[in-house]
């Protein structure tokens, strides 16, 4: 571990700030949009698009709005900025999953308390992970058993009994 001061801000705050800038500095709207997206993801409804057969452009139109005072070119620019922010966010989350997966399944040593407050976007653009006060270790047998649980959960249509068997094997 390296102990040094990491200059940056929490990743969640950085994303909120970027969205707020796209929305003309409207932090309240940025928070509302992010909270709505978060709730939809927790419900597992893919941001609400599946049920309502929405496209990403319908969703962006709801955020940008149908205001007549926004010129078409401004709306296109905002739409492109939102698409870029969504890609940036997905890439960051994918990287975090890769890092934590590597720590757990390959190294067997990982942060036992990862949460948004411990993930920074550094001023240089990299991610910083902090507060490894609850490091945990998994032996090879436990890593293999846990990978079985993850694999069972990740397959569509896996019978609950198979998931339960994998969980029992993990302990």
C-alpha positions in Angstrom: 0.0 0.0 0.0 1.1 3.5 -0.7 0.3 6.2 1.8 0.0 9.6 0.1 -2.4 12.5 -0.3 -4.6 11.9 -3.3 -5.8 15.2 -4.8 -9.3 14.8 -6.2 -13.0 14.4 -5.3 -15.4 11.6 -4.7 -16.3 9.9 -8.0 -20.0 10.3 -7.4 -19.5 14.1 -6.8 -17.4 14.4 -9.9 -20.1 12.8 -12.0 -22.8 15.0 -10.4 -20.7 18.0 -11.1 -20.2 17.1 -14.8 -24.0 16.4 -15.2 -24.7 19.7 -13.5 -22.5 21.6 -15.9 -24.3 20.0 -18.9 -27.6 21.1 -17.3 -26.5 24.8 -17.1 -25.4 24.5 -13.5 -28.7 23.0 -12.2 -27.4 20.8 -9.3 -30.9 20.0 -8.1 -31.9 18.6 -11.5 -28.6 16.7 -11.7 -29.2 15.1 -8.4 -32.8 14.3 -9.4 -31.7 12.7 -12.6 -29.0 10.6 -10.9 -31.3 9.5 -8.1 -34.0 8.5 -10.7 -31.3 6.5 -12.6 -30.1 4.9 -9.4 -33.6 3.8 -8.3 -34.3 2.4 -11.8 -31.1 0.3 -11.6 -31.9 -1.0 -8.2 -35.3 -2.1 -9.4 -33.5 -3.8 -12.3 -35.6 -2.2 -15.0 -32.7 -1.0 -17.1 -33.3 2.6 -16.4 -37.0 2.2 -17.1 -36.6 1.7 -20.8 -37.7 -1.9 -21.1 -41.2 -1.5 -19.6 -41.9 1.7 -21.5 -40.0 0.8 -24.7 -38.1 4.0 -24.4 -35.0 4.8 -26.4 -32.0 6.5 -25.0 -33.0 9.6 -27.0 -36.4 9.7 -25.3 -34.7 9.5 -22.0 -32.2 12.3 -22.9 -35.1 14.4 -24.2 -36.8 14.2 -20.8 -33.6 15.5 -19.2 -32.8 18.2 -21.7 -36.5 19.1 -22.0 -38.7 20.3 -24.8 -38.1 24.0 -24.0 -38.8 26.2 -27.0 -36.0 28.6 -25.9 -33.4 25.9 -26.5 -32.1 26.0 -30.0 -31.8 22.8 -31.9 -28.0 23.0 -32.0 -27.8 23.5 -28.2 -30.1 20.5 -27.7 -27.8 18.4 -30.0 -24.7 19.5 -28.1 -26.3 18.7 -24.7 -27.4 15.3 -26.0 -23.9 14.5 -27.1 -22.5 15.7 -23.8 -25.0 13.4 -22.0 -24.1 10.4 -24.1 -20.4 11.1 -23.5 -21.0 11.4 -19.7 -22.9 8.1 -19.8 -20.0 6.4 -21.6 -17.5 7.9 -19.2 -19.5 6.7 -16.2 -20.0 3.2 -17.6 -16.2 3.0 -18.3 -15.4 4.0 -14.7 -17.8 1.5 -13.2 -16.5 -1.2 -15.5 -12.9 -0.4 -14.3 -14.0 -0.5 -10.7 -15.6 -3.9 -11.2 -12.4 -5.2 -12.9 -10.2 -3.9 -10.1 -12.4 -5.4 -7.3 -12.8 -8.6 -9.2 -9.0 -8.9 -9.7 -8.4 -8.2 -6.0 -11.0 -10.8 -4.9 -10.5 -13.6 -7.4 -6.8 -13.3 -8.3 -5.1 -11.7 -5.4 -7.4 -13.0 -2.7 -6.8 -9.7 -0.8 -9.5 -7.0 -1.1 -11.1 -4.0 0.6 -13.9 -5.4 2.7 -15.7 -2.0 2.8 -15.9 -0.6 -0.7 -18.4 2.3 -1.0 -18.7 5.5 -3.0 -17.0 7.6 -0.4 -13.8 5.5 -0.9 -13.6 6.1 -4.6 -12.0 9.3 -5.9 -11.6 10.8 -9.3 -8.1 12.2 -9.0 -7.2 15.6 -10.5 -5.0 13.8 -13.1 -8.1 11.8 -14.2 -7.2 8.4 -12.7 -9.3 6.7 -10.0 -8.1 6.5 -6.5 -9.2 3.9 -4.0 -8.9 4.8 -0.3 -9.5 3.5 3.2 -8.3 -0.1 3.2 -8.9 -0.3 6.9 -11.0 -3.5 6.5 -8.8 -5.6 4.2 -10.0 -9.2 3.9 -8.2 -12.3 2.5 -9.6 -15.3 0.7 -7.8 -18.5 0.2 -7.8 -20.3 -3.1 -10.6 -22.7 -2.1 -12.9 -19.8 -1.0 -12.1 -17.8 -4.2 -13.0 -20.8 -6.4 -16.2 -21.3 -4.4 -17.2 -17.6 -4.6 -16.5 -17.6 -8.3 -19.1 -20.4 -8.5 -21.7 -18.2 -6.7 -21.0 -15.3 -9.1 -21.2 -17.6 -12.2 -24.5 -19.0 -11.0 -25.9 -15.6 -10.3 -24.7 -14.3 -13.7 -26.4 -16.9 -15.8 -29.9 -16.2 -17.0 -32.3 -18.9 -15.9 -30.1 -20.5 -13.3 -32.3 -22.6 -11.0 -32.5 -21.2 -7.4 -31.4 -24.6 -6.2 -28.1 -24.3 -8.2 -27.5 -20.9 -6.7 -28.2 -22.2 -3.2 -25.8 -25.1 -3.8 -23.1 -22.7 -4.9 -23.7 -20.5 -1.9 -23.5 -23.5 0.5 -20.2 -24.6 -1.1 -18.8 -21.1 -0.4 -20.0 -21.3 3.2 
